[in-house]
Amino acid sequence: MLQRLKAIGPGALTAAAFIGPGTVTTATLAGAQYGFALVWALIFATIAAIILQEMAVRLGVVARLGLGEAVTSAFQQSLAARWIIVALIISALFVGNAAYEGGNIAGAVLGLEAAFDGGPSRQAFAAAIALTAGAILLFGGYKFIEKFLIAVVVMMSIAFAAALFVVGPDWGALAAGAVPSIPAGALPLAIALIGTTIVPYNLFLHAAAARRRWPDASGIGEARLDARLSIGLGGVVSILVLSTAAASLFSAGLEITNAADMARQLEPAFGAGAKYLLAAGLFAAGLSSAITAPLATGFAAAELFNFESDPKATMFRIVAGAVLAIGALVAISGARPIEVIVFAQIANGMLLPIIAVFLLYAANRKSTLGAHANGLAANIAGGFVVLITAGLGLRAILRAVGVL
């Protein structure tokens, strides 16, 4: 078992990508505003993420394909259909990742603002973070990035587990929150919680990373274990953040406007050092996620346009750099960081059903996956995820235009 645990990597990379500032901020807002009522959204999102990411892993390890390649290869006979699919995927990824990248950098800015009160301007912080992320993408190397992201997940897990243990949650209320319900006004946050856990670009990232880690289908057992353990741990971290906020902030009726407000949930465990711990966590999580969003877009574009799928390749760096630059512009624009972060999570939640449908289609192709293609149980589970996420997204749109 210990030997198998040494193979963990791509799953942890994926988990670290969604344990970013968006998760910390959105889960904190959900807990502070609605107590434990939205715990169910994170439980659903974690299970759904494991289901979808496992499909992506099979594509990478068994079929030796990225998600983009797997989808477009089915439309080789129809050039028009192929390019329509390519346009849809690229549009979804670019819209989602531009918003997500802006939220990542804004989250890292929140951390620096908390640690250096009265320091440089928000725009200067955002520019510095973007340059740091760019340097890591340019010079850091894939293995360094993977280890850095795993360390971030471990640090966040320990900090919030310790804080929740000291605060002591209402276990009855926590259990009741596992039953689906949407309090008045909570729909956008419910979608955001799902969008911050099942990140569409992670499906592309995970397939590409798994293919790089395991050279043939014999590694599928290790790859599945990696996905389940890592994403399950990521979901636990998200639930810990929400539960800590619910136990320490909800009853006090505190409004969350900045990182210092968010840090109050850690004060029972870490006292005056809570602000600096959360600042370090937000900065590290923001920086790590600011690296993975461009990486995922680079992998997807390489698969769709047939250029070298290597973070050191010129075209890969151009695509990744473009996503990073757009995110930096969003963060530097002056928008309030918390608003940017929540918008990014909602955008991800709305785009998720589109990407999930493509994944389900690819995972059912016996011509590429053979005996590892989706069975009835996987299709029922995947279809349920698509229906729930699409239904929540449609409900939000209808409410926004006044139909509901």
TORLUMGU-843544 format. One record per residue: residue in three letters; x, y, z of N, C-alpha, C in turn. Coordinates in steps of 0.001 Angstrom, whole numbers, plus 500000, padded with zeros to 6 digits. Layout:
REM residues N
alaXYZXYZXYZ;...
REM end
This chain:
REM residues 404
met500834498793500000500000500000500000500871501259500000;leu501942501232500826502843502377500895503471502660499535;gln503807501572498809504393501731497482503409502401496530;arg502128502022496646501102502612495776500900504088496106;leu501007504442497393500827505838497773501925506728497197;lys503093506126496926504186506908496338503847507389494937;ala502860506754494295502484507127492934501590508359492911;ile501121508793494076500206509939494110500899511171493535;gly500197511877492693500764513060492037499741513792491207;pro499305513222490059498312513909489232497014514229489976;gly496560513291490826495349513555491604495556514689492587;ala496730514691493236497046515774494173497190517101493442;leu497746517064492240497848518270491411496456518835491145;thr495519517941490824494142518349490549493466518883491803;ala493663518191492934493061518648494184493595520014494578;ala494903520205494422495504521490494770494980522594493872;ala494624522226492635494095523229491709492745523768492175;phe491923522898492810490630523435493277490665523896494729;ile491719523520495487491859524098496831492631525409496670;gly492028526333495973492620527643495775491898528681496617;pro492177529947496385491503531000497144490003531004496912;gly489584530503495735488151530427495465487451529505496436;thr488066528356496716487483527417497672487448528015499070;val488557528574499507488622529148500851487612530293500998;thr487571531182500007486679532337500084485219531929499986;thr484881531107498990483486530719498780482954529879499934;ala483765528919500407483325528095501530483187528926502807;thr484081529896502996483970530783504163482696531620504092;leu482410532190502920481185532977502756479950532112502994;ala479953530890502461478812529993502632478587529674504104;gly479666529371504820479534529056506239479134530258507068;ala479712531430506753479419532635507522477991533116507303;gln477469532954506081476136533478505753475010532482506019;tyr475281531187505818474200530194505902474501529049506863;gly475526529202507695475848528138508628476221526856507903;phe475661525740508362475986524431507778475031524048506644;ala474129524950506245473046524593505320473534524127503953;leu474740524539503529475219524186502189476319523116502213;val476463522419503331477436521321503381477139520296502297;trp475856520049502032475463519064501023476065519378499654;ala476193520679499329476726521063498016478174520597497868;leu478949520682498950480339520234498900480447518712498899;ile479551518029499615479546516561499585479231516084498166;phe478180516662497570477822516313496193478976516618495239;ala479558517801495386480619518223494472481833517311494574;thr482178516874495785483342515994495962483106514639495302;ile481936514058495539481608512766494913481573512910493396;ala480950513989492926480858514222491481482238514423490868;ala483111515135491584484467515354491070485218514032490943;ile485074513153491923485735511846491857485222511058490646;ile483904511089490419483309510364489280483865510882487959;leu483858512198487778484288512777486504485800512678486320;gln486558512942487390488018512885487254488492511453486982;glu487782510455487522488151509068487248487977508752485764;met486948509321485143486762509140483702487917509786482930;ala488316510970483360489426511661482698490719510865482839;val490915510255484016492109509439484253492145508254483291;arg491008507592483089490966506452482163491334506874480748;leu490901508039480338491259508529479005492769508704478879;gly493380509283479922494814509540479866495654508284479942;val495324507381480878496168506218481136495886505073480162;val494610504793479890494254503654479046494277504022477564;ala493562505101477205493476505478475793494677506289475327;arg495503506772476268496660507626475952496212508892475243;leu495069509423475671494504510619475055494193511651476123;gly494361512930475775493816513985476594492327514115476284;leu491589514843477108490149514985476891489853515646475548;gly490624516670475195490412517340473913490615516400472740;glu491680515608472787491962514634471723490865513583471644;ala490421513096472801489420512032472836488113512477472193;val487732513725472421486479514230471862486607514469470362;thr487648515185469962487764515545468544488083514351467653;ser488730513312468219489048512139467401487796511422466926;ala486687511624467620485432510983467224484778511679466036;phe485301512855465674484680513624464588485630513844463417;gln486546512882463233487524513013462150486854513022460775;gln485725512332460647485068512233459342484275513482458988;ser483998514317459950483227515540459694484028516742460170;leu484655517426459222485511518553459580484708519676460231;ala483495519934459716482663521007460268482301520718461724;ala481871519476461976481506519105463351482711519195464272;arg483875518758463769485088518798464583485420520222465006;trp485337521162464094485705522532464426484654523228465291;ile483409522792465158482371523323466056482667522879467487;ile483035521591467647483370521068468970484597521781469538;val485620521946468689486839522640469121486507524053469594;ala485671524768468811485305526143469169484565526191470497;leu483649525227470722482898525191471980483825524952473172;ile484739523978473024485634523655474133486571524818474441;ile487178525385473403488108526495473617487387527697474215;ser486173527979473725485401529102474272485104528882475752;ala484655527661476064484331527353477462485562527463478345;leu486682526899477862487903526938478658488417528364478830;phe488416529132477739488982530467477835488130531377478714;val486799531289478543485924532106479393486087531702480858;gly485993530384481106486104529910482479487460530181483084;asn488517529916482334489861530078482892490273531534483039;ala489780532404482162490075533830482316489474534342483626;ala488209533945483863487559534352485115488255533699486306;tyr488555532417486173489173531680487269490563532230487588;glu491306532553486537492660533072486748492617534430487448;gly491640535262487055491479536530487757491182536316489231;gly490337535313489532490035534987490925491230534434491668;asn492047533633490985493253533080491620494207534186492055;ile494478535108491131495416536191491434494826537121492485;ala493509537386492372492850538232493369492913537596494749;gly492795536259494805492884535570496086494267535671496695;ala495287535527495872496651535688496368496873537119496853;val496263538095496156496350539500496575495719539679497949;leu494567539028498171493915539099499486494877538675500592;gly495612537594500330496562537117501319497657538127501607;leu498222538713500554499293539693500748498773540950501441;glu497551541371501097496982542561501748496797542340503242;ala496408541106503615496230540805505035497559540810505782;ala498602540308505138499914540219505784500644541545505810;phe500435542368504772501156543644504654500168544794504607;asp499442544967505696498447546037505795499125547392505594;gly498612548161504628499202549464504359500404549409503447;gly500642548242502822501789548081501931501487548562500530;pro502107547939499526501897548346498130500430548268497712;ser500108548856496580498731548861496095498308547471495645;arg496985547266495537496444545999495065496955545666493664;gln497049546703492818497531546491491450498986546017491436;ala499797546575492326501201546168492395501325544726492867;phe500518544364493868500515542980494331500121542028493198;ala499044542382492465498562541515491384499624541339490315;ala500297542407489953501353542327488939502496541436489419;ala502875541573490700503968540769491244503607539286491257;ile502361538970491611501924537573491644501907536985490235;ala501407537764489278501367537287487894502778537013487374;leu503711537892487696505095537693487260505709536460487921;thr505394536243489210505911535061489915505365533779489299;ala504047533755489040503436532579488417504037532335487038;gly504255533414486284504859533281484965506263532712485031;ala507028533144486014508398532646486169508405531164486522;ile507476530738487394507404529321487764507009528478486554;leu506035528978485770505637528257484563506782528163483564;leu507567529229483499508643529297482511509859528474482917;phe510206528529484213511463527923484649511314526793485664;gly510133526697486314510011525784487450510058524321487106;gly509461523938485987509422522522485647508215521849486264;tyr507702520838485596506474520162485995506574519537487378;lys507668518850487682507798518159488963507809519134490131;phe508488520267489955508516521270491014507108521784491284;ile506372522062490220505012522581490358504140521577491113;glu504247520301490743503438519262491374503722519188492880;lys504993519187493284505360519101494700504900520338495471;phe505018521502494832504597522741495468503099522712495766;leu502305522222494805500861522196494981500447521189496051;ile501113520056496100500807519064497133501066519645498527;ala502153520391498679502474521014499966501388521994500392;val500820522721499423499748523679499733498528522951500300;val498128521843499675496970521082500140497181520581501566;val498359520070501843498664519547503181498596520660504222;met499159521817503906499161522935504846497736523398505154;met496909523539504117495536523993504324494751522959505143;ser494985521689504892494279520624505618494561520717507112;ile495817520837507470496218520880508882495656522111509582;ala495735523265508923495298524516509542493803524500509858;phe492974524106508898491535524161509127491042523008510002;ala491707521862509939491337520767510838491606521171512287;ala492749521817512539493083522269513895492082523306514391;ala491716524257513499490777525310513897489404524737514216;leu488925523795513395487610523207513641487610522402514937;phe488692521716515234488790520929516461488685521838517686;val489337523001517629489313523930518762487938524580518913;val487345524991517779486037525669517830484963524710518304;gly484959523488517746483944522506518118482616522811517453;pro482303522180516318481071522486515602479838521878516261;asp478670522325515841477403521720516227477211520516515306;trp477511519325515812477499518135514954476109517839514408;gly475067518161515179473699517951514697473393518837513508;ala473802520111513601473582521040512494474411520650511279;leu475626520145511529476488519697510436475849518521509705;ala475284517577510448474613516430509833473383516874509050;ala472629517840509619471440518344508929471818519048507622;gly473004519664507595473450520363506392473785519429505251;ala473912518134505544474188517159504491472944516840503674;val471775517273504159470519517064503434470300518253502498;pro470136518030501181470030519137500228468881520091500516;ser469217521361500583468242522446500699468942523724500275;ile468191524664499741468779525933499296468051527075499996;pro468626527641501044467996528782501713467807529953500744;ala466902530844501089466638532007500241467934532786499993;gly468209533027498729469387533804498358470675533019498265;ala470628531697498549471860530906498611472210530194497301;leu471327530292496270471584529549495035472924529902494387;pro473278531197494237474580531497493630475753530874494392;leu475683530875495719476771530269496504476790528748496359;ala475606528129496261475561526677496055476237526315494738;ile475939527070493671476569526833492373478069527111492463;ala478435528165493188479852528512493330480625527419494067;leu480011526814495098480673525725495819480930524530494903;ile479957524235494044480143523147493076481197523547492049;gly481133524812491589482078525289490583483504525376491081;thr483688525540492379485045525625492916485640524244493198;thr484797523203493169485264521839493431485414521035492139;ile484373521067491300484456520368490007484850521414488972;val486119521683488865486614522734487973486749522155486562;pro486046522702485561486095522120484209487502521909483671;tyr488399522873483898489729522716483310490510521573483954;asn490120521186485183490814520085485850490643518760485105;leu489536518621484365489311517395483611490359517245482513;phe490745518361481904491800518349480896493165518143481560;leu493378518854482661494657518778483361494934517371483877;his493919516740484456494101515426485076494416514364484024;ala493693514384482897493951513402481841495378513545481320;ala495806514790481086497163515029480566498225514631481581;ala498012514981482857499002514665483891499100513170484132;ala497952512468484109497960511016484316498680510307483169;arg498483510800481954499164510196480804500683510354480928;arg501121511493481452502554511718481628503129510838482738;arg502325510571483790502826509816484940502887508310484666;trp501814507738484062501762506293483842501891505991482346;pro502927505246481948503213505062480525502294504102479790;asp501522503284480518500615502355479834499446502012480754;ala498511501211480227497263500913480935497466500122482220;ser498649499540482415498884498774483642498858499664484886;gly498979500973484697498967501896485832497596502385486227;ile496534501833485616495195502369485860494761502208487317;gly495180501104487985494817500918489389495408502008490270;glu496684502305490091497336503367490860496719504724490542;ala496404504938489268495845506220488855494481506470489495;arg493674505415489579492350505558490202492483505828491698;leu493393505098492357493620505314493795494078506754494036;asp494983507222493215495488508590493307494342509590493210;ala493454509383492234492337510308492025491382510304493215;arg491006509126493665490014509036494747490539509608496059;leu491773509229496425492332509720497685492557511232497647;ser493163511713496578493536513127496510492316514025496447;ile491356513677495593490173514526495449489281514405496677;gly489245513197497261488503513047498507489070513932499603;leu490407513986499716491053514860500697490735516322500401;gly490762516690499127490425518066498760489011518432499177;gly488075517498498996486696517746499419486579517902500924;val487339517100501659487336517211503130487841518586503552;val488894519082502893489412520414503216488323521470502997;ser487611521381501890486540522343501602485473522321502687;ile485078521117503097484059520984504142484576521520505470;leu485865521309505763486461521857506982486407523382506989;val486697523999505839486659525464505757485245525970506019;leu484258525398505332482867525822505533482430525595506976;ser482751524442507526482322524108508885482970525021509921;thr484246525351509715484930526255510640484286527636510617;ala483957528117509409483297529421509283481907529389509907;ala481180528281509698479837528163510268479885528155511789;ala480866527458512347480961527338513802481440528617514463;ser482272529399513765482887530555514426482350531908513951;leu481830531978512723481411533269512168479896533407512048;phe479193532324511725477751532398511466476981532867512697;ser477276532262513849476545532620515070476814534057515488;ala477987534580515131478330535956515493477764536969514500;gly477255536502513369476673537391512368477687538316511720;leu478938537866511571479981538717511017479913538761509501;glu480090539930508923480105540090507476481537539937506967;ile481706539208505871483035538954505312483293539942504179;thr484270540823504373484613541796503326486075541716502912;asn486908541076503724488330540988503380488954539773504069;ala490251539585503847490933538415504411490994538464505932;ala491077539653506493491129539766507952489844539227508572;asp488691539501507916487422538953508396487428537432508296;met487955536919507190488010535473506998488908534811508042;ala489960535507508457490927534936509394490340534715510782;arg489228535379511082488640535242512415488239533806512722;gln487944533014511686487549531630511937488715530791512453;leu489954531259512250491125530524512714491652531033514052;glu491128532163514528491654532767515750491539531874516989;pro490452531087517136490389530235518333491559529268518443;ala492106528854517300493223527897517320494577528572517258;phe494659529708516562495973530295516289496138531723516805;gly495097532263517455495209533581518064495579534668517062;ala496501535555517497496902536686516655497601536219515377;gly498133535008515385498813534494514198497866534014513115;ala496542534000513415495570533502512438495613534309511145;lys495760535630511296495772536488510111496917536123509176;tyr498069535847509756499244535542508927499169534130508346;leu498563533217509101498397531861508587497455531869507380;leu496300532545507525495362532614506407495988533362505236;ala496748534425505541497409535183504475498347534284503679;ala499133533460504404500054532543503725499292531507502921;gly498194531008503504497390530013502805496754530565501540;leu496174531775501632495554532392500453496588532686499373;phe497747533184499798498792533488498825499274532214498126;ala499568531177498910500057529928498321498997529274497441;ala497749529264497930496672528655497148496404529446495872;gly496437530786495984496224531614494806497315531446493777;leu498554531405494253499680531247493339499650529871492684;ser499339528827493468499307527474492898498217527338491847;ser497039527884492135495946527808491164496208528696489954;ala496939529790490164497302530662489038498256529955488086;ile498908528909488565499805528109487718499021527021486985;thr498072526363487681497393525219487079496393525613485999;ala495726526757486111494763527167485071495452527360483719;pro496571528093483642497280528187482360497805526837481871;leu498295525989482810498774524662482426497668523863481742;ala496481523846482353495367523076481805494961523585480428;thr494921524906480272494554525469478971495604525128477927;gly496870525134478327497934524753477411497804523316476951;phe497525522401477889497345520996477533496160520828476577;ala495032521470476893493841521336476057494084521882474653;ala494706523062474548494975523659473239495936522794472428;ala496938522214473099497893521343472403497187520133471805;glu496240519570472569495495518410472084494590518775470910;leu493968519945470968493000520336469950493660520818468670;phe494843521439468796495489522027467617496792521322467229;asn497028520175467879498145519307467491499521519962467552;phe499780520746468602501159521170468830501692520442470061;glu502965520572470340503626519769471366503020520000472751;ser502591518903473391501950518980474711503011518924475802;asp503803519986475867504908520058476822504980521484477364;pro504948521640478704504995522987479278506194523823478836;lys507230523170478289508403523913477840508335524283476357;ala507320523773475621507183524057474194506728525499473971;thr507142526096472871506864527511472609505367527811472541;met504615527044471726503180527305471584502449527080472906;phe502880526057473648502273525800474957502444527025475847;arg503647527578475869503928528735476716503138529965476265;ile502920530105474959502148531248474459500707531174474950;val500100529979474843498712529803475300498610530011476807;ala499490529363477564499467529495479020499703530948479430;gly500637531612478740500925533013479048499736533920478778;ala498966533609477729497787534426477409496742534340478518;val496511533121479034495545532950480127496018533695481368;leu497306533577481667497868534273482825497738535786482667;ala497998536295481459497920537741481214496495538259481370;ile495510537502480855494106537923480982493702537953482449;gly494082536908483185493768536882484608494407538036485357;ala495641538372484987496323539495485634495597540806485355;leu495128540984484118494399542205483770493103542316484561;val492412541174484731491177541178485532491484541583486967;ala492549541005487535492907541295488932493399542726489108;ile494119543249488104494670544604488196493603545664487946;ser492476545260487361491441546217486962490850547002488131;gly491034546472489335490511547192490492489237546597491066;ala488733545516490455487537544868490986487823544314492375;arg486794544289493214486976543772494571487319542286494521;pro488394541864495184488853540468495072487789539439495387;ile487033539626496471486046538615496854484967538485495788;glu484548539616495175483542539562494118484079538844492888;val485341539104492538485961538433491384486021536929491622;ile486416536540492823486555535122493158485216534400493065;val484164534967493666482850534306493644482311534241492215;phe482500535318491427482061535294490026482754534162489267;ala484054533974489517484797532920488832484226531547489162;gln483862531323490422483304530027490805481942529805490169;ile481119530859490099479805530737489454479982530430487967;ala480930531105487308481198530855485890481608529404485668;asn482453528875486556482852527473486447481663526542486607;gly480796526854487563479616526028487786478678526023486589;met478578527146485887477700527242484720478301526510483520;leu479637526518483398480302525886482256480469524379482431;leu480421523920483671480688522515483963479843521539483146;pro478507521713483039477722520716482296478183520541480856;ile478649521608480209479102521521478816480300520577478713;ile481311520810479562482515519988479527482203518559479973;ala481308518406480962480970517068481462480289516224480392;val479469516847479556478823516108478464479869515569477491;phe480848516406477145481922515958476257482699514795476893;leu482949514893478205483687513835478896482905512525478880;leu481609512589479145480779511385479122480808510726477752;tyr480725511548476715480774511019475350482102510299475109;ala483200510941475483484529510345475259484719509071476071;ala484192509047477300484382507889478181483552506684477755;asn482620506862476816481792505760476334482315505134475050;arg483424505640474505483924505147473229484769503874473423;lys484196502748473077484907501468473203486072501378472230;ser486027502169471147487112502121470165488426502636470748;thr488355503460471775489577503979472398489814503395473787;leu488745503078474524488901502603475904488701501109476062;gly488109500449475060487898499007475147487110498613476381;ala487648497678477146486960497184478345486877498232479448;his487640499312479322487625500368480341486642501493480014;ala485842501328478956484809502318478645483747502318479751;asn482988503381479840481953503494480868480980502325480825;gly480632501816481997479554500856482131478271501573482526;leu477227500804482795475932501393483143476019502254484395;ala476697501744485433476779502491486698477490503824486508;ala478602503821485751479345505062485519478517506056484725;asn477737505557483756476904506455482959475751507043483766;ile475171506224484631474095506740485492474645507812486424;ala475809507524487041476416508491487958476807509767487219;gly477458509619486047477858510791485273476667511581484767;gly475630510874484308474428511566483842473743512330484954;phe473734511748486156473133512423487310473884513718487623;val475215513662487566476027514860487813475694515950486788;val475613515564485513475302516541484459473927517154484688;leu472931516322485011471564516825485204471486517797486381;ile472129517437487499472080518300488684472772519638488415;thr473981519585487844474714520828487599474016521685486541;ala473485521038485501472765521793484472471492522402485052;gly470810521639485908469584522152486520469833523355487415;leu470900523294488221471247524426489075471623525650488238;gly472405525418487173472796526522486315471602527149485625;leu470678526305485099469479526812484431468599527588485405;arg468486527075486619467675527766487628468253529145487930;ala469577529220487996470205530517488258469953531501487117;ile470026531009485880469777531877484722468333532361484720;leu467388531447484978465974531819484975465657532817486083;arg466284532639487234466098533617488326466664534968487950;ala467819534960487245468454536212486880467607537018485904;val466877536328485008466043537046484014464616537234484497;gly464345536813485731463041537081486328461966536063486053;val462322534911485470461319533883485190460921533152486454;leu461885532930487358461596532285488643461647533306489756;
REM end
